Amino acid sequence: MTNSPVSRQVAAKELLSRREARRGLLGFTQYTHTNYQADPVHELIASKLDAVVAGDIRRLMIFAPPQHGKSELVSVRLPAYWFGRHPDDPIILTSYAASLAHSKSRQARDVVESVAYEAVFGENSPYDDPVRTRQDSRSVYEWRLVPPHRGVMVAAGVGGPITGHPAKLGIIDDPFENWEQARSATMREKAWEWYRGTFRTRIWEGGAIVVIMTRWHEDDLGGRLMQQGGWEILRLPALAETQADRDANNKRMGLPMGEGDPLGREADKPLSPRRFSRSTLIEIRDDVGSMVWTAEYQGSPRAPEGNRFKRSWFTIIATAPADADRVRYWDKAGTEDGGAYTAGVRMASKDGRIYIEDVVRGQWSSGQRERVMQQTAAMDDTDLDIWIEQEPGSGGLESAEATIRNLAGYSVHKDKVTGDKDVRLEPFAAQAEAGNVYLVRGGWNSDWIEEMVTVPNGAHRDQADATAGAYNKLTRPRGGARLARARW
């Protein structure tokens, strides 16, 4: 009987499921994909995407390991759900290859055309204007909704044709195809210029951008966007880190420290047990090696150690000799929250030993930088020489002279550098390899060592360049002998 208690229970359950499907992405996903298995991580991702749909988050990046269900939620279910909630707001979906973007677009379109979708947002829903696709506009690279709705989905590869197509929601699903591509500085720069010059300009005022990716390199698209600030970051390691490891990794990437695992996991617990057990992840870790593991699976990429500096070369000590010779050398950058850093290295020398006493480093505007440099000179509290690297061209000369005026009263000089950076660093490297370099204990030690051991492969080398400049000025010949003046 159609009105039996069992039938009424089934109908009530179905009605509740439809309401849950309209209320949130996870309910929608489970309703339209009955075999979908959700772990707590998928509940967390879905909650962040719900905030995007609601307009509470406008910039979201999710770093998650391969094959953990992230693309199903972001690139397939989210567009279909978005059109149910915002049928007049267009979407751009991109990935490293047009074929992959088109595949996700096809899957999202199939969801919108499904019987389950009709029950939630379509013909069989309570909406006056159901959401349906136009039969004359169903291409995988561009499909549209039936009027009066104006929603349109455009799918393309990174670097592909999206000019002329505006969007209220922009999705980037893995901008790099593989390890080789992400390790290429040329490809990373190409992706960055595409984002800034093409993709970003397509997003409406008040629009949202979701980037979901496996990390490959510290200077990949996700790494550069993090430096801009203003992004909600969800970093989801395949195996949960200890708090000390998480803090160290977050510090290196410029993320907040002190925050626990986003799922509250104990250390070494898997991210999605339904998909990958701990034992399987450990097997993968052993197979792929530490560099791939930390980048792709833990979301914490590190540049490979270079072939010049080793961690074991640097001894940390309490203080440097008071009567040593000293310089402070500045390598300047002038863009607040930009890719380059300003770094000032204070170095001392005595009896053939080199002591790095202090490193000041940050991403500051030109005005902030000058104030920091003035403050640092006052705190150095010594008559040490201050050197400023002069960049090429008239702009570099003007910037160096402006800093000299800012530091009036101190012994300040500009240094017009020439030649290859690695060549300039080599004299210092030789001393480090010989065991003659010591670091005075300080909060800067870890970041400085991390950068030095990745030369020349790292994303940044501002501290290395300032270190080379300090060493070369501290030990420069004068009258056939090394500069030697007691400062203290």
Buried (B, 14 or more C-beta within 10 A) or exposed (E): EEEEEEEEEEEEEEEEBBEBBBEBBBBBBBBBBEEBEBBBBBEBBBEBBBBBBEEEBBBBBBBBBEEBBBBBBBBBBBBBBBBBBBBEBBBBBBBBBBEBBBBBBBBBBBBBBBEBBBBBBBEBBEBEEBBBBEEEEEBBBBBBBBEEBEBBBBBBBBBBEBEEBBBBBBBBBBBBBEBEBBBBEEBBEBBBEBBEEBBEEBBEEEBBBBBBBBBBBBBBBBBBBBBEEEBBBBBBBBBBBEBEBBBBBBBBBEBEEEEEBBBEBEEEBBBBBEBBEBEEBBEBBEEBEEBBBBBBBBBBBBBEBBEBBBEEBBEEEEEBEEEBBBBBBBBBBBBBEBBBBBBBBBBBBBEEBBBBBBBBBBBBEBEBBBEBBBEBBEEBEBEBBBBBBBBEEEEBBEBBEEBBEBBEEBEBBBBEBEEEBBEBBEEBBEBBEEEBBBBBEEEBBEBBBBBBBBBEBBBBBBBBBBBBBBBBBBBEEEEEEEBEEEBE
